[in-house]
Structure formats: structure tokens, C-alpha cells
Amino acid sequence: MTPQLLTILALLAMFVIATVLPINIGALAFVGAFLVGVLALGMDTDAILGGFPADLFLTLVGVTYLFAIAKNNGTIDLLVRAATRLVGGRVVAIPWIMFGISALLTGVGALSPAAVAIVAPIALGFAVKYRINPLLMGMMVIHGAQGGGFSPVSVYGATVNGIVADSGLAVSPLTLFLGNLVFNLCIALVLFVSLGGNRLVGARAQEFEAAGRAEARTGAAAVPGSGSATAGGSVAVATGGPSGTPAADAPADGPADAPADGPSGGPVRFDQLATIAGIVVLGVLALGFGLDVGFVALSVTVVLALISPKAQKNALSQISWPTVLLITGMLTFVGVMESAGTIDYVGDAAAGLGAPLLVALVLCYIGAVVSAFASSTAILGATIPLAIPFLMMGEISATGVIVALAVSSTIVDVSPFSTNGALVLANASGVDPDKFYRQILVYSAIVVVVGPMIAWGVLVVPGLL
């Protein structure tokens, strides 16, 4: 067996094991790098660790550490609730506010599951309280989180941009970010129309709240806005699942009620203002001046810790160490694959097919199918290096393929078997859990089947980018 084939089989075995068993694929990748590197390739540990992404490690730790402090001192909660107050009485705006909040959180560096974990309970609380389709709300949160997920300061963005930069390909980080954002925004628009969001136009939150109070007093179902734009079919179609089954009733005081001021009802504190300023400084220095994201994030975090030492309590434990292990492990194994010549081997095989478009489509589907059950970050770290050799030939748009791979590997995180899909499912109180699970399962299956084809057809085939 050739070393190239051995590394490919080892990579496949990692994904199978990590899918079947609750084992971090990053740990498997480190072990695989050691065993394959030492036993099959004769590499020493220094050479193996040469593939360890130290700069990316620093970025992951710095950004997630900053986000943990922002969560501890209430800044994230403050921003979320301030954004929800922008809705006013317009129910139709609520799904889009949830999309925007999720995109903003991941855009400034939060991990996608962290953003979904914060926003989903609030969004689904709104769904029950204002009779909005819970599937619509849950998917708007996930697609929002994925839409902002490829900003240059995000985990996804840093991973992909780092791999692309090391390969020498000219792919703009801003194009990657905007391409993915627009794609998810288009999906959100289709969802909004198909799941009854457009029928919320004219509905007012005050009417739902009054109906909820009347229902609590009488014990009978109350239809808000009788004789108005929110009556009858306008509400009924926009409730429950795609079939229009009404969602479970909720009391007027739902989990989505926002306090008048800060997250605890008091005024905004200095440490929260400092955290917001720190996030802005991170964006300006990293995007505007090209400074290292990891070092800047850690610097901002240390300043915030000095301002409010209590806010950093347990913050280190909130760093997503499993994700850090996953990403660094996978990229270390990719380094071993490069040493074995696997990347060139796959690239030569693709060139031999004479159909780079077909190879791009296959990679998009591999990314989608595997990511639906495993880690999107892990599959990005594996598929993009495999695509680089045939992209270097210049016969196909490198930017289009990279964006298509990024989109295909992340839009499927709506799957109930992924972290994001599971978080939405777990926070769907007030709805039939079995029905909601089936709805998410059907939707995620549609995304897996159709999503990569659309991404490939729009981003790769025409060479638009």
C-alpha cells in the first residue's frame, strides 16, 4: 500500500470512528499523524509537529477567550436583548433580527454553536409567544450563524483563509465572507417565504401579548387581531410546522421578554462598554491594519480582565477546547498528508480525470454529507487542501470552488445530528418535539441533497467569482 493511500484510508477511518463514537476527531488526528508519520513515513516528532498550526491555535484561543469574557460580564446578553428591542411591535421583523444577531456574533469571532446556543432559546421563545413557525425561527438562527461564520476574525474564516494563504492561491477573505453570507441570506429568504413569514406582515406584537393574557385568564384560545391583518389565515399559516399545525400556547411572559436596560434590568456597566469597544478595536486592527487576530484578541482580553477580574472567572474553561483540539489535530494530520505526497497525489488524480468541475462537485458533496454528521471545521480542513492541487492548474475559479466548499460544508449544520441542529431541537420548548425533529430532519435532507449542487452551479460553473 502506498503512503498516499494509507493516509487517505486513515482519514476516512477517523471520520467513521468520530461519527460512530463520541471521540474528538482532533485527538484521532494527532494519533494518526504520529502513527502514520513515524511508522509509515519515518518522520520524527519535530517534523510531524511542523504541521501544527500555531498561528491558528493562537487565534482560536484568543477569540474564544474574549467571547467567554463577553458572555460572563453580560455583554452578549445585552447586545442580544438590545437588538430584539429594535423589533418594536413588528412581528415580521423578528426572524430577521434573529438572523442578524447570530450573524453578528459569529462575525465578530464567536463559534457558531456558541451563537446558536445563545440566540436559539430567545428566538424559539419569540416563535411560541408570537405564533411564528418554530422551524423558520430555528433555521434563521442557524443560517444567520453560518452566514457570519466566514468573517476573517471567525474560526471558519481563519481556518480557510490560513489554508488558502499557505497554498499561494489568491482568494480574497472578504469575497469568502460575503459569498457565504449572501448564500445563507438567500436561503433565509426562501425559508421566510415558504414557511409563512411573509404572512406576518402587519402583525403586531401587542395583539399577541393581549391575546396571551386573555387566554391565560379564560383558558380558551384567543385569536389576536380579530378583523385585522393578523387574524385568521395570517396567523394560522405561520404557526407550527410546514403543514400549518398551531404551535403550543405560551403565557404572556415568555423567555423572550427583554428587560428595559442591561441584561439584569440595570444600567449598562463600564465593563460592558469596554467589552463592546474591545470587540470594535479587534475588528479595526485585524481588518483595517492587518494585525494578527490572535495576538490582538488576547491583548483585548487581558485588558478586559484587568478592568474586571471577576468577569474572567471560569472564562478559560469556556474556551472551546474540543474545537481547538479538533482543528489543530486535523491540520497537523494534513501536514503529514502533505509530507506523504497525498495532496499532490489527489491533485494529479483529479487532473487525470480531465474534469475539474466534476471533482469540485464531488468535493462539495463529500463536505456536505460528512458535515451533516460530523464537524464542519474538520471537513473544511480536509477537503480544501485536497482541492488545492487542481485549483493551482488555473482551469477553474479557485475563489468559486473555495466559497462553494465553504458553503457546502456549513449549510448542512441544520442537521439534527450536528451541534447547531441539536441545539435548536433541544431549545424548542412549547412544540411537539417529535414533529419538530421530523421537520428538521426533512429540511436538512433537502439541504444536503440540493445545497451542494446549487453552490456548485452558482459559484463554480459560471466562474462568477
C-alpha positions as CSV (number, residue, x, y, z in Angstrom):
1,M,0.0,0.0,0.0
2,T,1.3,3.4,-0.9
3,P,1.8,6.1,1.7
4,Q,-0.7,8.3,-0.1
5,L,-3.4,5.7,0.0
6,L,-2.6,4.9,3.6
7,T,-3.1,8.5,4.7
8,I,-6.4,8.7,2.8
9,L,-7.7,5.5,4.5
10,A,-6.6,6.8,7.9
11,L,-8.5,10.0,7.3
12,L,-11.6,8.0,6.3
13,A,-11.2,5.8,9.4
14,M,-11.1,8.9,11.6
15,F,-14.3,10.3,10.3
16,V,-16.1,6.9,10.7
17,I,-14.8,6.5,14.2
18,A,-15.7,10.0,15.2
19,T,-19.2,9.6,13.7
20,V,-19.9,6.3,15.4
21,L,-18.2,7.0,18.8
22,P,-18.1,10.2,20.9
23,I,-14.4,10.7,20.3
24,N,-12.9,14.0,19.3
25,I,-11.6,13.7,15.7
26,G,-8.8,16.1,16.5
27,A,-7.4,13.6,19.1
28,L,-7.7,10.8,16.5
29,A,-5.9,13.1,14.0
30,F,-3.0,13.7,16.4
31,V,-2.7,9.9,17.0
32,G,-3.0,9.2,13.3
33,A,-0.3,11.8,12.5
34,F,2.0,10.2,15.0
35,L,1.4,6.6,13.9
36,V,1.4,7.2,10.1
37,G,4.2,9.7,10.3
38,V,6.6,7.6,12.5
39,L,5.7,4.1,11.4
40,A,4.9,4.5,7.7
41,L,6.8,7.6,6.7
42,G,9.8,7.5,9.0
43,M,9.2,11.1,10.2
44,D,10.4,12.3,13.6
45,T,8.1,14.2,16.0
46,D,9.7,17.5,15.2
47,A,8.7,17.1,11.5
48,I,5.2,16.0,12.5
49,L,4.7,19.0,14.8
50,G,6.0,21.2,12.0
51,G,2.4,20.9,10.6
52,F,0.9,22.2,13.9
53,P,-0.9,25.5,13.1
54,A,0.5,27.7,15.9
55,D,-1.0,30.9,14.5
56,L,-4.4,29.4,14.1
57,F,-4.2,28.0,17.7
58,L,-3.5,31.5,19.0
59,T,-6.4,32.9,17.0
60,L,-8.9,30.2,18.3
61,V,-7.8,30.6,21.9
62,G,-7.7,34.4,21.8
63,V,-11.1,34.9,20.1
64,T,-13.0,32.3,22.2
65,Y,-11.4,33.6,25.4
66,L,-12.6,37.1,24.5
67,F,-16.1,35.8,23.7
68,A,-16.2,33.9,27.0
69,I,-15.5,37.1,29.0
70,A,-18.1,39.0,26.9
71,K,-20.6,36.3,27.9
72,N,-19.6,36.3,31.6
73,N,-20.0,40.0,32.0
74,G,-23.3,40.1,30.3
75,T,-22.2,42.0,27.2
76,I,-23.5,39.3,24.8
77,D,-26.9,39.2,26.6
78,L,-27.0,43.0,26.5
79,L,-26.4,43.1,22.7
80,V,-28.9,40.4,22.0
81,R,-31.7,42.0,24.0
82,A,-30.9,45.5,22.7
83,A,-31.3,44.1,19.2
84,T,-34.6,42.4,20.0
85,R,-36.0,45.7,21.2
86,L,-35.4,47.1,17.7
87,V,-38.2,44.9,16.6
88,G,-40.7,47.2,18.3
89,G,-44.2,45.8,17.6
90,R,-43.4,44.4,14.1
91,V,-43.6,40.6,14.4
92,V,-42.5,40.2,10.8
93,A,-39.0,41.6,11.7
94,I,-38.3,39.1,14.5
95,P,-36.9,36.3,12.3
96,W,-34.6,38.7,10.6
97,I,-33.4,40.2,13.8
98,M,-32.5,36.7,15.0
99,F,-30.7,36.1,11.7
100,G,-28.8,39.3,12.1
101,I,-27.8,38.7,15.8
102,S,-26.5,35.3,15.0
103,A,-24.5,36.5,12.0
104,L,-23.1,39.4,14.1
105,L,-22.0,37.1,16.9
106,T,-20.1,34.7,14.6
107,G,-18.9,37.6,12.5
108,V,-17.0,39.0,15.5
109,G,-15.5,35.7,16.4
110,A,-18.0,33.6,18.3
111,L,-18.1,29.9,17.5
112,S,-21.3,29.0,15.5
113,P,-22.6,26.6,18.2
114,A,-22.0,29.3,20.9
115,A,-24.0,31.8,18.9
116,V,-26.8,29.4,18.3
117,A,-26.8,28.3,22.0
118,I,-27.3,32.0,23.0
119,V,-29.8,33.1,20.4
120,A,-31.9,29.9,19.8
121,P,-33.7,30.0,23.2
122,I,-34.7,33.6,22.7
123,A,-35.7,33.1,19.1
124,L,-37.8,30.0,19.8
125,G,-39.4,31.8,22.8
126,F,-40.5,34.5,20.4
127,A,-41.8,31.8,18.0
128,V,-44.1,30.4,20.6
129,K,-45.2,33.7,22.0
130,Y,-45.9,35.3,18.6
131,R,-47.1,32.2,16.8
132,I,-44.2,32.1,14.4
133,N,-43.3,28.9,12.7
134,P,-40.6,27.4,15.0
135,L,-38.8,25.7,12.1
136,L,-38.5,29.1,10.5
137,M,-37.1,30.7,13.6
138,G,-34.7,27.8,14.4
139,M,-33.3,27.7,10.8
140,M,-33.0,31.5,10.7
141,V,-30.8,31.4,13.7
142,I,-28.5,28.6,12.3
143,H,-28.2,30.2,8.8
144,G,-27.5,33.5,10.4
145,A,-24.7,32.0,12.5
146,Q,-23.3,30.3,9.4
147,G,-23.7,33.5,7.3
148,G,-21.3,35.4,9.6
149,G,-19.1,32.4,10.1
150,F,-16.5,33.2,7.5
151,S,-15.5,36.6,8.5
152,P,-11.7,37.0,8.7
153,V,-11.8,37.0,12.5
154,S,-14.1,33.9,12.8
155,V,-13.0,30.3,13.4
156,Y,-14.2,29.2,10.0
157,G,-12.7,32.2,8.2
158,A,-9.4,31.9,10.0
159,T,-9.2,28.2,9.2
160,V,-10.0,28.5,5.5
161,N,-8.0,31.7,4.9
162,G,-5.0,30.2,6.6
163,I,-5.1,27.1,4.4
164,V,-5.6,29.1,1.3
165,A,-2.8,31.6,2.1
166,D,-0.3,28.8,2.8
167,S,-1.2,27.3,-0.6
168,G,-0.4,30.5,-2.5
169,L,-3.9,30.8,-4.0
170,A,-5.3,34.4,-4.5
171,V,-8.7,34.2,-2.7
172,S,-9.9,37.3,-1.0
173,P,-11.0,36.8,2.6
174,L,-13.7,39.4,2.0
175,T,-15.1,37.5,-1.0
176,L,-15.2,34.3,1.0
177,F,-17.1,36.1,3.8
178,L,-19.6,37.9,1.5
179,G,-20.1,35.0,-0.8
180,N,-21.1,32.7,2.1
181,L,-23.2,35.5,3.8
182,V,-25.2,36.1,0.6
183,F,-25.8,32.4,0.0
184,N,-27.2,31.9,3.5
185,L,-29.2,35.1,3.2
186,C,-30.8,33.7,0.1
187,I,-31.6,30.5,1.9
188,A,-33.1,32.5,4.7
189,L,-35.3,34.5,2.2
190,V,-36.6,31.2,0.7
191,L,-37.4,29.8,4.1
192,F,-39.1,33.0,5.2
193,V,-41.5,33.0,2.2
194,S,-42.1,29.2,2.2
195,L,-42.7,28.9,5.9
196,G,-45.2,31.7,6.2
197,G,-43.0,34.6,7.2
198,N,-44.5,36.9,4.6
199,R,-47.9,36.4,6.2
200,L,-46.6,38.1,9.4
201,V,-46.6,41.4,7.6
202,G,-48.9,43.7,9.6
203,A,-49.0,41.6,12.7
204,R,-48.3,43.5,15.9
205,A,-46.7,42.0,19.0
206,Q,-49.1,43.9,21.3
207,E,-52.0,42.0,19.8
208,F,-50.4,38.6,20.5
209,E,-49.5,39.7,24.0
210,A,-53.1,40.8,24.7
211,A,-54.4,37.6,23.3
212,G,-52.0,35.6,25.5
213,R,-53.2,37.5,28.6
214,A,-56.8,36.8,27.7
215,E,-56.1,33.2,27.1
216,A,-54.4,32.9,30.5
217,R,-57.5,34.4,32.1
218,T,-60.1,32.4,30.3
219,G,-58.3,29.2,29.5
220,A,-59.6,29.5,25.9
221,A,-57.6,30.0,22.8
222,A,-57.6,33.7,21.7
223,V,-57.0,34.8,18.2
224,P,-55.1,38.1,18.1
225,G,-56.1,41.0,15.9
226,S,-59.6,39.8,15.1
227,G,-60.6,41.6,11.9
228,S,-57.0,42.9,11.3
229,A,-54.1,41.7,9.2
230,T,-53.1,39.2,11.9
231,A,-56.4,37.3,12.0
232,G,-57.4,34.0,10.6
233,G,-55.2,32.5,8.0
234,S,-52.5,35.1,8.5
235,V,-51.7,33.6,11.9
236,A,-52.7,30.1,11.3
237,V,-50.5,29.6,8.3
238,A,-47.5,31.0,10.1
239,T,-47.7,28.7,13.0
240,G,-46.4,25.3,13.9
241,G,-44.8,23.2,11.2
242,P,-44.9,23.5,7.4
243,S,-48.4,22.0,7.4
244,G,-49.7,24.9,9.5
245,T,-50.3,23.0,12.7
246,P,-50.5,25.6,15.5
247,A,-47.7,25.7,18.0
248,A,-48.3,25.2,21.7
249,D,-49.7,28.1,23.5
250,A,-47.4,30.1,25.8
251,P,-48.0,32.5,28.6
252,A,-47.6,36.2,28.0
253,D,-44.4,36.3,30.0
254,G,-42.2,34.2,27.8
255,P,-38.4,33.8,27.8
256,A,-38.1,36.4,25.1
257,D,-39.2,39.3,27.3
258,A,-36.4,41.8,27.4
259,P,-35.6,44.0,30.3
260,A,-35.6,47.7,30.0
261,D,-31.9,48.3,30.4
262,G,-29.0,46.0,30.8
263,P,-29.3,42.2,31.0
264,S,-30.3,42.4,34.6
265,G,-32.6,45.4,34.2
266,G,-30.0,47.9,35.4
267,P,-27.9,50.4,33.6
268,V,-25.1,49.4,31.2
269,R,-21.9,48.9,33.1
270,F,-18.5,50.2,32.3
271,D,-17.0,46.8,31.8
272,Q,-19.7,46.0,29.2
273,L,-19.0,49.2,27.3
274,A,-15.3,48.3,27.5
275,T,-16.1,44.9,26.0
276,I,-18.0,46.4,23.1
277,A,-15.2,48.8,22.5
278,G,-12.7,45.9,22.6
279,I,-14.6,43.9,20.0
280,V,-14.7,47.0,17.8
281,V,-10.9,47.5,18.3
282,L,-10.3,43.9,17.4
283,G,-12.2,44.3,14.1
284,V,-10.5,47.6,13.2
285,L,-6.9,46.4,14.0
286,A,-7.4,42.9,12.4
287,L,-9.3,44.0,9.3
288,G,-8.1,47.6,8.8
289,F,-4.5,47.2,9.8
290,G,-3.9,43.5,9.2
291,L,-2.6,42.8,12.7
292,D,-2.6,39.2,13.9
293,V,-6.1,38.3,15.1
294,G,-4.9,36.0,17.9
295,F,-2.5,38.5,19.5
296,V,-5.0,41.4,19.2
297,A,-7.8,39.3,20.7
298,L,-5.6,38.1,23.6
299,S,-4.4,41.7,24.2
300,V,-8.0,43.0,24.4
301,T,-8.9,40.0,26.6
302,V,-6.1,40.8,29.1
303,V,-7.2,44.5,29.2
304,L,-10.8,43.4,30.0
305,A,-9.6,41.0,32.6
306,L,-7.6,43.9,34.3
307,I,-10.7,46.1,34.2
308,S,-13.0,43.5,35.7
309,P,-11.1,40.5,37.1
310,K,-14.3,38.8,38.2
311,A,-15.5,38.6,34.6
312,Q,-12.7,36.2,33.6
313,K,-13.7,33.7,36.3
314,N,-14.1,30.4,34.6
315,A,-13.6,32.1,31.2
316,L,-10.6,29.8,30.4
317,S,-12.8,26.8,30.9
318,Q,-15.3,28.2,28.5
319,I,-12.8,28.3,25.7
320,S,-13.9,25.6,23.2
321,W,-11.0,23.3,23.8
322,P,-12.7,20.4,21.9
323,T,-12.9,22.7,18.8
324,V,-9.3,23.8,19.3
325,L,-8.2,20.2,19.6
326,L,-10.2,19.2,16.5
327,I,-8.9,21.9,14.3
328,T,-5.2,21.7,15.3
329,G,-5.3,17.9,15.2
330,M,-6.8,17.8,11.7
331,L,-4.4,20.4,10.3
332,T,-1.4,18.6,11.8
333,F,-2.6,15.4,10.1
334,V,-3.0,17.3,6.9
335,G,0.7,18.3,7.3
336,V,1.6,14.6,7.4
337,M,-0.5,14.1,4.3
338,E,1.4,16.8,2.5
339,S,4.7,15.1,3.6
340,A,3.4,11.8,2.2
341,G,2.6,13.5,-1.1
342,T,-1.1,12.8,-0.7
343,I,-2.2,16.3,-1.7
344,D,-0.2,16.2,-4.9
345,Y,-1.4,12.6,-5.5
346,V,-5.1,13.6,-5.3
347,G,-4.4,16.7,-7.4
348,D,-2.7,14.6,-10.1
349,A,-5.7,12.1,-10.0
350,A,-8.1,15.0,-10.5
351,A,-6.0,16.3,-13.4
352,G,-6.1,12.8,-14.8
353,L,-9.9,12.8,-14.8
354,G,-9.8,15.9,-17.0
355,A,-12.9,17.2,-15.3
356,P,-12.1,19.6,-12.6
357,L,-15.7,20.7,-12.5
358,L,-16.7,17.2,-11.6
359,V,-14.0,17.0,-8.9
360,A,-15.3,20.2,-7.4
361,L,-18.9,18.9,-7.3
362,V,-17.7,15.6,-5.6
363,L,-15.8,17.5,-3.0
364,C,-18.8,19.7,-2.3
365,Y,-21.0,16.7,-1.7
366,I,-18.3,15.0,0.4
367,G,-18.2,18.1,2.6
368,A,-21.9,18.3,2.9
369,V,-22.6,14.6,3.7
370,V,-19.8,14.3,6.2
371,S,-20.5,17.7,7.9
372,A,-24.2,16.7,8.4
373,F,-22.9,14.1,10.9
374,A,-19.5,15.4,11.9
375,S,-17.6,18.6,12.3
376,S,-17.8,21.2,9.6
377,T,-14.4,22.6,10.6
378,A,-12.8,19.2,10.4
379,I,-14.1,18.6,6.9
380,L,-13.1,22.1,5.8
381,G,-9.6,21.3,7.0
382,A,-9.6,18.1,4.9
383,T,-11.4,18.9,1.7
384,I,-9.9,22.3,0.9
385,P,-6.2,21.0,0.9
386,L,-7.4,18.2,-1.4
387,A,-8.8,20.8,-3.8
388,I,-5.8,23.0,-3.9
389,P,-3.7,21.0,-6.4
390,F,-6.2,21.1,-9.3
391,L,-7.0,24.7,-8.4
392,M,-3.4,25.6,-8.9
393,M,-3.7,24.4,-12.5
394,G,-5.9,27.5,-13.1
395,E,-8.5,25.7,-15.2
396,I,-11.3,26.6,-12.8
397,S,-12.1,29.5,-10.5
398,A,-10.2,29.0,-7.2
399,T,-12.4,31.6,-5.5
400,G,-15.6,29.9,-6.7
401,V,-14.5,26.5,-5.6
402,I,-13.3,27.6,-2.1
403,V,-16.5,29.5,-1.5
404,A,-18.6,26.6,-2.8
405,L,-16.7,24.2,-0.5
406,A,-17.2,26.5,2.5
407,V,-20.9,26.9,1.8
408,S,-21.5,23.2,1.2
409,S,-19.7,22.1,4.3
410,T,-21.5,24.5,6.7
411,I,-25.1,25.0,5.5
412,V,-25.8,21.4,6.5
413,D,-25.3,22.2,10.1
414,V,-29.1,22.5,10.3
415,S,-29.0,18.7,10.6
416,P,-30.3,17.4,14.0
417,F,-27.1,15.3,14.2
418,S,-24.9,18.4,14.1
419,T,-24.3,20.6,17.1
420,N,-26.3,23.6,15.8
421,G,-29.3,21.5,14.7
422,A,-29.3,19.6,18.0
423,L,-29.2,23.0,19.9
424,V,-32.3,24.3,18.1
425,L,-34.1,21.0,18.7
426,A,-33.2,21.0,22.4
427,N,-34.4,24.6,22.9
428,A,-37.8,24.1,21.2
429,S,-40.0,24.3,24.3
430,G,-43.7,24.5,23.7
431,V,-43.8,22.5,20.5
432,D,-44.2,18.8,19.7
433,P,-40.6,17.5,19.9
434,D,-41.1,14.5,17.6
435,K,-42.8,16.6,15.0
436,F,-40.1,19.3,15.2
437,Y,-37.4,16.6,14.9
438,R,-39.0,15.3,11.7
439,Q,-39.3,18.7,10.3
440,I,-35.7,19.5,10.9
441,L,-34.7,16.1,9.5
442,V,-36.6,16.6,6.3
443,Y,-35.3,20.1,5.8
444,S,-31.7,19.0,6.5
445,A,-32.0,16.2,4.0
446,I,-33.2,18.7,1.4
447,V,-30.2,20.9,2.1
448,V,-27.7,18.1,1.9
449,V,-29.1,16.9,-1.5
450,V,-29.8,20.3,-3.1
451,G,-27.4,22.7,-1.4
452,P,-24.0,21.5,-2.8
453,M,-25.5,21.3,-6.3
454,I,-26.7,24.9,-6.1
455,A,-23.5,26.1,-4.6
456,W,-21.5,24.4,-7.4
457,G,-23.8,25.6,-10.1
458,V,-23.9,29.2,-8.9
459,L,-20.3,29.7,-7.7
460,V,-18.2,27.3,-9.7
461,V,-19.7,26.5,-13.1
462,P,-20.2,30.1,-14.4
463,G,-16.9,31.3,-12.9
464,L,-18.8,34.3,-11.4
465,L,-16.2,35.0,-8.7
